[in-house]
């Protein structure tokens, strides 16, 4: 950080320096799941395998949610402490965050191994769908063994990036992802291990990311890991959790969406008829919604990467009391992410079939029909979603964890969940229920604008009083 002038360097230049490696890291991290789904879609498991990974996916998102709760919270506190020139709190924010990541990863691993059957049922797994359920059961058991490496590796990424080493953070993620991409076809096709092979390839990639992330402690720039920094401090831990809460909520909201959607599909899939007169069933909607969520995740990973790239700049200047630069950074990030959202919307509306065919060919007419509906309707408000996610992270960077958490909740929990349940219950249709996403996007965007304006207004009043 000593080589970076966060107080005077041009905002656009700083954001690009932090955001580009961060975006690459986020995209690559998202590829862990999407690459599995692509190769599985082309394997003998086909739609059954894709549906199975969609059932397990929420649990991996829960793991990521807790990794980001600690990782982003520690990074936010680190930036604020660095800007305030508080060396002791700077070191403790990273040290305490590391210990919390170890504790959380151990707990989630035990839960996953002991309660995997209950977890599958919670997220739409039905033992009556024998082939799909068996694939899901096999996949989750293997994935659980890699959870400690995944959680710690992802959690440390934010701290490494905030320490002024975004390229190192990117390298840690890329090495793991490339390993996964190379090993997936080997295990799935060459060794004929199908879904099991995809899970093993994923774990190996996560271990590599973990090792590279841990090695960074030997070359950190602005913090030192020692016994004092590793000793848990109640106030530091509480602040880390408070600042990282929005990241947790953002990820858990995805879990809630998938869980609710999967269970509604199980209930109304056989009641919804395609234009051919054949019902969509359960496996087709499960597989397609899973693909849509992964594609959706790729776009959001870019948006989140841009937003997180601005976190060190915003946090540092907030700590230093330079609100002019904070506003400039916020404006730049929001405009950039809105453009990304508009481009994604254009792609989803113009060529949905092309996107779906990446995940396997030879799909039925009903499969492709539902896939087109899902991409065009369910992701129809993605430009607004990009702004909502961005504003939530920006509020978090400014130290307003409460507003950030509220905004993170509005789109996916407060608006989306009631809307999709109500629409599905009234229409008995897994197609009509997709419109709930656009409704939630519009209402949440309005909420985000209000919260962001209120935050700047409160900061201005506080500065005038001081």
Order of alpha helices (4+ residues) and beta strands (2+ residues): alpha-alpha-alpha-alpha-alpha-alpha-alpha-alpha-alpha-alpha-alpha-alpha-alpha-alpha-alpha-alpha-alpha-alpha-alpha
